[in-house]
Amino acid sequence: MSLKVGIVGLPNAGKSTLFNALLKKQAALAANYPFATIEPNIGIVPVPDERLEKLARVIEQTEHVMPPLVPATVEFVDIAGLVSGASTGEGLGNKFLSHIREVDLICHVTRYFADEDVIHVAGSVDPKRDQGIIETELILADLQTLENQTLKSKNQKDISKSKNDALQKLTEKLNKGISARDTGLSIEEHHAIRDLHLLTLKPELYVSNIGEVQIKDFASSNSTMKQLNNTMLISAKVESELSALSESEQKEYLASLGWDHSGLDRLIQVAYTTLGLISFLTVGVKESRAWTIAKGLKAPQAAGVIHTDFEKKFIRADVCALDDFIGNLGWKGAREVGKVRSEGREYSMNDGDVVEFRIGT
């Protein structure tokens, strides 16, 4: 199951610097797993997961071989900078809008760093205003989509009531500056307008690109930061510097800033969980691997993520908690002390489940 995150923002917000730091992070780890850059503006990076190495160490201890680690992944897309008027084609507006329709999650990068050498297209540093510019352009683009759909619907006699109701409700709310995700559509209405791929219906998260002064504020929980509610604080410059360091040097650098994890690690994790995704784990001599699924997915469908045939040939899932698997040195030890559960077709997978699927012929 793939996760595609579009990085958007005004020009000179630092989104490309952030994206390049993500690519360096990927490149630094490329020897450990088979992922690569697809094209210059797209990169695939791992979801940080310390559990995989812990599982692999169990195999190393019992089978005397260290399996490779295969984490879940997130695909990041660096989308062309947005400017006011993008919804009517200003700047690279059309390209921006077409690319953003293809992503699962929108990551808005706003500028909060001060640098006289880097021009701000809006004239001054104001992340809240920049958020408003981006959201307004997406709303205007959605209104254009709705207008086109409404004209098309007038020539269709078989348009459903759910779709008609949804179009009216969305048009009213969007004209008031309310995004589609906050319109309060019913399940039926959501389903009826899926084909429109509305931009403001997509999940989103905000990242504020901070400078050195803000880093110190952040570390000391200064009230200056409180004006950016529901926003992740990341220094693209620091992340770029971190990506060029060794693992031990990164830990030392992060400790000097008062951070436990890099901003990129936090961003990847938040992007992964914002869409309601979890990972179940498998391990053996061939690999220690995290598999991405939607939260609440049943065991047979989770097995199908590994191989499509596994879903229809599913018999049961042997499930063990991570700590029990590690503490009892793998499946054999965990079974001997009764820590392995046999789950059937109605079992809903949990994040971190260590699983062996039993598949028929």
N, C-alpha and C positions, 0 to 999 in steps of 0.2 A: 504494500500500500504506500503510495507516494504522497509526499507533502511538498507543495510548491508555494514558496513565500516570495512575494514581490516587494522589493525595497523601493519606496517612492519618497519624493520630497522635492522641495524647491531647489534650483541650482545652487551650488556651493554650500549645501547643508552638511556635506560630509558623507553622504550615502555611498559614493564610490570608494572613498577611503575605507569605510566600514566593510563594503563588499570585498575589496582587495585583501583586507585583513582576513576575511573568511576564506578566501582562496589560498592565502599563505598557510592558514591553519590546515586546510585540506592537503596542500602540497607537502607540509611537514609530516603528515601522517600517511601519505599515499603508499608508502612501502608496506604498511600494515594491513591494508584491505584494498580490494579492487575497485576503487572509485576514481573518477577523473572529471576534468572540466569538459562540459559538453560543447560549449562555444564561448567566445570571449565574455559574454555578459551573463552566463549561467554557470553556477558551481554547485557541486553536491558535497555536503559536509556531514560529519558524523554527529549523532546525538550523544553527548557525553553520558557514559554509563559505567560507573565503577564496578558494577555487579559482574560484568563480563570477565574481567581479569580475575575476580575472586573465584568464579566458576572454573575458569581455565586452570587456576592453581590447584584445584582439586584433582583435575585430570592429570596434571603434571605429577602430583604426589602419588597418585594411584596407578597411572599408566606409563609414567616416565616419559611423557611427551607433552609439550606445551602447545595446545591448539591455537590457531590464529583467532584473533578477535574480529567479529563482524558486527559492528553496531548498526542500529537503525540510522536512517539518513534523512536529511532535509535538503531540498533543492532551493537555492536562493537565486533570484533573478534581479539583476540591477537594471531597473527600468528608467528610460530617459527622463531627465529632469522636467518637472511640471512647472508651468508658469500660469499666472492669472490669465484666463481666456482659453485654456487648453480645451475646454468643452466645445469651443467653437472653432478649434483648429489652430489656435495660436501656438507658436513655438513648435514643438514636436507633439502637439496635443493628440493628434489622431494615432500616432505610433504609441504614445503613452497609454491611451485608452484601450487600444487593441491588445496590448501586452498585459495590462492589468486584469482584463477579463479572463485570462487564462490561469490566474493563480488562485490558490485556495485561501490564502491569508494575506492581507495587506499590512505591511510594516511601514508606518510613516516615520521618516527621519526628519526631525526639525533641528534647527541650529540654536544652540545656547552658548556657544563659545564666542569670545570676542577676538577679532583679529583684523587690524586695519588693512592688512595686505590681502585679505580675502573679501571681495565685494559681496554685500548682501543685496540680493535683487529687490527686496522690499524696503531697503533703506536703513533698517536698524534690526538689532537682535530682539526678537519677540516670538518665542516658540508657540505661545497660545494663538497669536495672530496667524502664524504660519499654518498651524493645525486647521484654523478656520478657512484659510485660502484653499488648502487641499480638499477639505470636506465639501466646500462650496462647489468646487469644480466637479467633484464626483456626483454631487446632487444634480447639478445642471446637466451633466451627461446622462444621468438616469432619467431626468425629465424628458430629454430628447428621445430616449429609447421608448418611453411610455407614450409620447406623442405619436411616434411612428407606429407603435403597436395599436393605439386607439384608432388611427386612420385605417389601418389594415383590418381591424376587427369590425369596422362598420360595413365592410364588404363580405363579412363572414356571418352566415345565419346560424352556424352551429357553435358559436363561442359559448363556453360554459358560464353558468352563473358565478361560480367561484372565481373564474378569471376576470369576469367583468367587475365583480365586487372588489377584487384585489387592485385592478387598474384604477378604479375610482378612489379607493382608499389611499393608494400610494401617491397618486397625483396630488391629492389634497394635502397630505403630510409633507411631501417633498417641496411643494410650493411654500410651505411654512418653515423650510429649513430643517425638517426632521428626516433623518436618514431612513432608508427602507427597513433596516434591521430593527428600528425602534417604532415601527408602524403598528405592530400588534396584529400581524396577519395570522389567520388560522392555519392549521396544518394543510387543509384543503387548498387554501389560497396560496400558500407557499408552493405547493406542488403545481398549481396551475400556472404560475409565472416563472418556473425554473428555467424555461428555455430563453428567457430574456437576459439572464446573466447580469442582473443589476449589480453595479459596483458597490453601492452602499448597503447591499445585503450581505456582502462578504464579511467574515470576521476580520477584526483589525487589532493592531497594537501600535502604541506610539513609543518611539525611542527619541530621547533628546540627547544630541551630541554635545557633550560638555567639555569645557577646557580645564586647565590646571587649577584655577581658582575654585571652580565648581567641584572638582574632585576632592579638594580639601573640605569644602562645605559638606559634601556627601558623606565623607568619612566621619565627620563630627556631628552628623545629623542636624546641621544648621537649618533654621527655619526657612532660609532662602529657597530650599528645595521643595518646600511644601506647596508652592504655587503650581507645581507640575504634577498634579494628582493623576493617578492611573497611567503614568509614563515611566518607562525604563530609562535609567540614566547610564549612558555609555560614552566613553571618550574614544572616538574613532582613532585618534592619534596614538593613544596609549595601546589600544588593541593592535594597531599596526606594528608598534614597537615590540609588543609581547610576542607576536607571531614569528618574529625573527630570532627569538631566544630559545635556548634549550629548555627542557621541562624543569630542571632544577633552577635555572635562572628565572623562569617565569614565576615559580613559587616564591622566590626571594623578592622579585619585583612586586608581585601582588601583596605580599606581606608588608612591604614598605608603604603601600597605599592603604593598608587596613582592610583589604579584600580577601575573601576566601576563594572566590572563583572569578574567572575573567568575565568581562561583560558579554563576550561572544558566547561563552558557555551558557550564561543565563538567558541570552536571547534565543539560542537554539532550543533550550528546554521550554521556555515560555511559548515559543512558536509551536512546539510539538504538542503541548498540553492544551493550548487555546482551542484547538480543533477537537478536543476530546479524544486524543489518541493515547494509547498505552502500549507497553511492550511485554510480550511473554518471552521466555528464554529457553533455549535448547543448548545442550552441551555434549560434546563427545570428543574423540581424538581428532576429528576432522575440523571442528570449529566450535567456538563459543559465540552464540549468536543471539541478537535481539530482533524480534519480529514485530513489525508495526501493525496494530489492529485498532479498530474503534472500540472505545470503552463499552462494555456490556455485550460484546460479541460472544456467541455461543461456541462451545468447543469444536463442533464439526466444521463451522465456518473458519475458525482460527486454523484448524488443520489444513483447510483448503488454501490458506495463504502460503503454506510451505509448498504444496503441490495440489493442483486442482482435483486430481483423483482421490486425494486423501479425504475430502469432504464426503463424497458419496460412499467411500469404503470405510468410513469411520466406525470403530467399535467402541473405544473408550479412550479417556485421557488419564494417564498416570501423572498426578500433580504433587509437587513437593514445595514447601516454603523454602525460600533462599537460604535462610539461616540454618534450617534443618538439613538441607542438602550439604551445605559447607561443613556444619558441625559433625555430621556423620560420614563425611568423606565420600559422598556420592550416592547413587541409587541403591547399591547393595546394602550399605550401612543404614541408610534411611529406611529401607524396607524392613530390615531386621528389627528396628525399634518402632515400627508402626507409624512412620512419619510420611508415608506415601499414600495418597488418597486415590481411589478409582472413581473417576467422574464420567457421567454419561452425556447424552445429547443435549440436555437442558442446562448444563453447567455454563455459567457466565464467567469468562476468563477475567482474572485480576492482574493488575500490573505487577510484574516481577515473578509471576508463576514460572517455576521450572517444570517443563513438561516433556513427557514422552507419549506420543500418540500411538495407539494400537490400531493398526489398519488391516482390514481383511484383503483377501485376494480377489 
